[in-house]
Amino acid sequence: MITDFVAHNDAVQLDKSIFASVNDMLSNHTADTAAGAVITDAFGDTITFAGIKAAELQAHAGDFHLV
């Protein structure tokens, strides 16, 4: 769980084999929960952004990098 993510200040780097693109990740693999926005990969692994909505992550797609 990421508890202190700040859009435009922080960045997230993930392996490019996990998602087809950042847009795919944010549009198809991200959901709002009571805990915050959760990104889930095909294996069921998750990253939770506490207190953040999925729309906020989508609005700051440049904060995510697939390398």
MODELLER restraints for C-alpha pairs under 7 A, 6 or more apart:
rsr = mdl.restraints
at = mdl.atoms
rsr.add(forms.Gaussian(group=physical.xy_distance, feature=features.Distance(at['CA:1:A'], at['CA:47:A']), mean=5.90, stdev=0.5))
rsr.add(forms.Gaussian(group=physical.xy_distance, feature=features.Distance(at['CA:1:A'], at['CA:48:A']), mean=4.69, stdev=0.5))
rsr.add(forms.Gaussian(group=physical.xy_distance, feature=features.Distance(at['CA:1:A'], at['CA:49:A']), mean=6.10, stdev=0.5))
rsr.add(forms.Gaussian(group=physical.xy_distance, feature=features.Distance(at['CA:1:A'], at['CA:50:A']), mean=6.76, stdev=0.5))
rsr.add(forms.Gaussian(group=physical.xy_distance, feature=features.Distance(at['CA:2:A'], at['CA:48:A']), mean=5.99, stdev=0.5))
rsr.add(forms.Gaussian(group=physical.xy_distance, feature=features.Distance(at['CA:2:A'], at['CA:49:A']), mean=4.94, stdev=0.5))
rsr.add(forms.Gaussian(group=physical.xy_distance, feature=features.Distance(at['CA:2:A'], at['CA:50:A']), mean=6.03, stdev=0.5))
rsr.add(forms.Gaussian(group=physical.xy_distance, feature=features.Distance(at['CA:3:A'], at['CA:49:A']), mean=6.25, stdev=0.5))
rsr.add(forms.Gaussian(group=physical.xy_distance, feature=features.Distance(at['CA:3:A'], at['CA:50:A']), mean=5.00, stdev=0.5))
rsr.add(forms.Gaussian(group=physical.xy_distance, feature=features.Distance(at['CA:5:A'], at['CA:49:A']), mean=6.88, stdev=0.5))
rsr.add(forms.Gaussian(group=physical.xy_distance, feature=features.Distance(at['CA:7:A'], at['CA:60:A']), mean=6.43, stdev=0.5))
rsr.add(forms.Gaussian(group=physical.xy_distance, feature=features.Distance(at['CA:7:A'], at['CA:63:A']), mean=6.91, stdev=0.5))
rsr.add(forms.Gaussian(group=physical.xy_distance, feature=features.Distance(at['CA:8:A'], at['CA:63:A']), mean=6.39, stdev=0.5))
rsr.add(forms.Gaussian(group=physical.xy_distance, feature=features.Distance(at['CA:10:A'], at['CA:63:A']), mean=6.64, stdev=0.5))
rsr.add(forms.Gaussian(group=physical.xy_distance, feature=features.Distance(at['CA:11:A'], at['CA:63:A']), mean=4.59, stdev=0.5))
rsr.add(forms.Gaussian(group=physical.xy_distance, feature=features.Distance(at['CA:11:A'], at['CA:64:A']), mean=5.76, stdev=0.5))
rsr.add(forms.Gaussian(group=physical.xy_distance, feature=features.Distance(at['CA:12:A'], at['CA:63:A']), mean=6.25, stdev=0.5))
rsr.add(forms.Gaussian(group=physical.xy_distance, feature=features.Distance(at['CA:12:A'], at['CA:64:A']), mean=4.85, stdev=0.5))
rsr.add(forms.Gaussian(group=physical.xy_distance, feature=features.Distance(at['CA:12:A'], at['CA:65:A']), mean=6.19, stdev=0.5))
rsr.add(forms.Gaussian(group=physical.xy_distance, feature=features.Distance(at['CA:13:A'], at['CA:64:A']), mean=5.95, stdev=0.5))
rsr.add(forms.Gaussian(group=physical.xy_distance, feature=features.Distance(at['CA:13:A'], at['CA:65:A']), mean=4.71, stdev=0.5))
rsr.add(forms.Gaussian(group=physical.xy_distance, feature=features.Distance(at['CA:13:A'], at['CA:66:A']), mean=5.83, stdev=0.5))
rsr.add(forms.Gaussian(group=physical.xy_distance, feature=features.Distance(at['CA:13:A'], at['CA:67:A']), mean=6.92, stdev=0.5))
rsr.add(forms.Gaussian(group=physical.xy_distance, feature=features.Distance(at['CA:14:A'], at['CA:65:A']), mean=6.30, stdev=0.5))
rsr.add(forms.Gaussian(group=physical.xy_distance, feature=features.Distance(at['CA:14:A'], at['CA:66:A']), mean=4.97, stdev=0.5))
rsr.add(forms.Gaussian(group=physical.xy_distance, feature=features.Distance(at['CA:14:A'], at['CA:67:A']), mean=6.29, stdev=0.5))
rsr.add(forms.Gaussian(group=physical.xy_distance, feature=features.Distance(at['CA:15:A'], at['CA:66:A']), mean=5.40, stdev=0.5))
rsr.add(forms.Gaussian(group=physical.xy_distance, feature=features.Distance(at['CA:15:A'], at['CA:67:A']), mean=5.20, stdev=0.5))
rsr.add(forms.Gaussian(group=physical.xy_distance, feature=features.Distance(at['CA:16:A'], at['CA:66:A']), mean=4.45, stdev=0.5))
rsr.add(forms.Gaussian(group=physical.xy_distance, feature=features.Distance(at['CA:16:A'], at['CA:67:A']), mean=4.93, stdev=0.5))
rsr.add(forms.Gaussian(group=physical.xy_distance, feature=features.Distance(at['CA:18:A'], at['CA:41:A']), mean=6.73, stdev=0.5))
rsr.add(forms.Gaussian(group=physical.xy_distance, feature=features.Distance(at['CA:19:A'], at['CA:25:A']), mean=5.87, stdev=0.5))
rsr.add(forms.Gaussian(group=physical.xy_distance, feature=features.Distance(at['CA:22:A'], at['CA:61:A']), mean=6.85, stdev=0.5))
rsr.add(forms.Gaussian(group=physical.xy_distance, feature=features.Distance(at['CA:22:A'], at['CA:64:A']), mean=6.65, stdev=0.5))
rsr.add(forms.Gaussian(group=physical.xy_distance, feature=features.Distance(at['CA:22:A'], at['CA:66:A']), mean=6.96, stdev=0.5))
rsr.add(forms.Gaussian(group=physical.xy_distance, feature=features.Distance(at['CA:26:A'], at['CA:58:A']), mean=5.85, stdev=0.5))
rsr.add(forms.Gaussian(group=physical.xy_distance, feature=features.Distance(at['CA:29:A'], at['CA:39:A']), mean=5.48, stdev=0.5))
rsr.add(forms.Gaussian(group=physical.xy_distance, feature=features.Distance(at['CA:29:A'], at['CA:40:A']), mean=5.46, stdev=0.5))
rsr.add(forms.Gaussian(group=physical.xy_distance, feature=features.Distance(at['CA:29:A'], at['CA:41:A']), mean=6.69, stdev=0.5))
rsr.add(forms.Gaussian(group=physical.xy_distance, feature=features.Distance(at['CA:30:A'], at['CA:37:A']), mean=6.59, stdev=0.5))
rsr.add(forms.Gaussian(group=physical.xy_distance, feature=features.Distance(at['CA:30:A'], at['CA:38:A']), mean=5.42, stdev=0.5))
rsr.add(forms.Gaussian(group=physical.xy_distance, feature=features.Distance(at['CA:30:A'], at['CA:39:A']), mean=4.33, stdev=0.5))
rsr.add(forms.Gaussian(group=physical.xy_distance, feature=features.Distance(at['CA:30:A'], at['CA:40:A']), mean=6.47, stdev=0.5))
rsr.add(forms.Gaussian(group=physical.xy_distance, feature=features.Distance(at['CA:30:A'], at['CA:54:A']), mean=6.32, stdev=0.5))
rsr.add(forms.Gaussian(group=physical.xy_distance, feature=features.Distance(at['CA:31:A'], at['CA:37:A']), mean=5.58, stdev=0.5))
rsr.add(forms.Gaussian(group=physical.xy_distance, feature=features.Distance(at['CA:31:A'], at['CA:38:A']), mean=5.37, stdev=0.5))
rsr.add(forms.Gaussian(group=physical.xy_distance, feature=features.Distance(at['CA:31:A'], at['CA:39:A']), mean=6.67, stdev=0.5))
rsr.add(forms.Gaussian(group=physical.xy_distance, feature=features.Distance(at['CA:31:A'], at['CA:54:A']), mean=6.03, stdev=0.5))
rsr.add(forms.Gaussian(group=physical.xy_distance, feature=features.Distance(at['CA:32:A'], at['CA:38:A']), mean=6.28, stdev=0.5))
rsr.add(forms.Gaussian(group=physical.xy_distance, feature=features.Distance(at['CA:32:A'], at['CA:53:A']), mean=5.94, stdev=0.5))
rsr.add(forms.Gaussian(group=physical.xy_distance, feature=features.Distance(at['CA:32:A'], at['CA:54:A']), mean=5.71, stdev=0.5))
rsr.add(forms.Gaussian(group=physical.xy_distance, feature=features.Distance(at['CA:35:A'], at['CA:50:A']), mean=5.60, stdev=0.5))
rsr.add(forms.Gaussian(group=physical.xy_distance, feature=features.Distance(at['CA:35:A'], at['CA:51:A']), mean=6.53, stdev=0.5))
rsr.add(forms.Gaussian(group=physical.xy_distance, feature=features.Distance(at['CA:36:A'], at['CA:48:A']), mean=6.27, stdev=0.5))
rsr.add(forms.Gaussian(group=physical.xy_distance, feature=features.Distance(at['CA:36:A'], at['CA:49:A']), mean=5.38, stdev=0.5))
rsr.add(forms.Gaussian(group=physical.xy_distance, feature=features.Distance(at['CA:36:A'], at['CA:50:A']), mean=4.52, stdev=0.5))
rsr.add(forms.Gaussian(group=physical.xy_distance, feature=features.Distance(at['CA:36:A'], at['CA:51:A']), mean=4.79, stdev=0.5))
rsr.add(forms.Gaussian(group=physical.xy_distance, feature=features.Distance(at['CA:36:A'], at['CA:52:A']), mean=5.07, stdev=0.5))
rsr.add(forms.Gaussian(group=physical.xy_distance, feature=features.Distance(at['CA:36:A'], at['CA:53:A']), mean=5.93, stdev=0.5))
rsr.add(forms.Gaussian(group=physical.xy_distance, feature=features.Distance(at['CA:37:A'], at['CA:48:A']), mean=5.72, stdev=0.5))
rsr.add(forms.Gaussian(group=physical.xy_distance, feature=features.Distance(at['CA:37:A'], at['CA:49:A']), mean=5.20, stdev=0.5))
rsr.add(forms.Gaussian(group=physical.xy_distance, feature=features.Distance(at['CA:37:A'], at['CA:50:A']), mean=6.84, stdev=0.5))
rsr.add(forms.Gaussian(group=physical.xy_distance, feature=features.Distance(at['CA:37:A'], at['CA:52:A']), mean=5.58, stdev=0.5))
rsr.add(forms.Gaussian(group=physical.xy_distance, feature=features.Distance(at['CA:37:A'], at['CA:53:A']), mean=5.08, stdev=0.5))
rsr.add(forms.Gaussian(group=physical.xy_distance, feature=features.Distance(at['CA:37:A'], at['CA:54:A']), mean=5.00, stdev=0.5))
rsr.add(forms.Gaussian(group=physical.xy_distance, feature=features.Distance(at['CA:38:A'], at['CA:46:A']), mean=6.42, stdev=0.5))
rsr.add(forms.Gaussian(group=physical.xy_distance, feature=features.Distance(at['CA:38:A'], at['CA:47:A']), mean=5.59, stdev=0.5))
rsr.add(forms.Gaussian(group=physical.xy_distance, feature=features.Distance(at['CA:38:A'], at['CA:48:A']), mean=4.37, stdev=0.5))
rsr.add(forms.Gaussian(group=physical.xy_distance, feature=features.Distance(at['CA:38:A'], at['CA:49:A']), mean=6.29, stdev=0.5))
rsr.add(forms.Gaussian(group=physical.xy_distance, feature=features.Distance(at['CA:39:A'], at['CA:46:A']), mean=5.45, stdev=0.5))
rsr.add(forms.Gaussian(group=physical.xy_distance, feature=features.Distance(at['CA:39:A'], at['CA:47:A']), mean=5.24, stdev=0.5))
rsr.add(forms.Gaussian(group=physical.xy_distance, feature=features.Distance(at['CA:39:A'], at['CA:48:A']), mean=6.51, stdev=0.5))
rsr.add(forms.Gaussian(group=physical.xy_distance, feature=features.Distance(at['CA:40:A'], at['CA:46:A']), mean=4.45, stdev=0.5))
rsr.add(forms.Gaussian(group=physical.xy_distance, feature=features.Distance(at['CA:40:A'], at['CA:47:A']), mean=6.73, stdev=0.5))
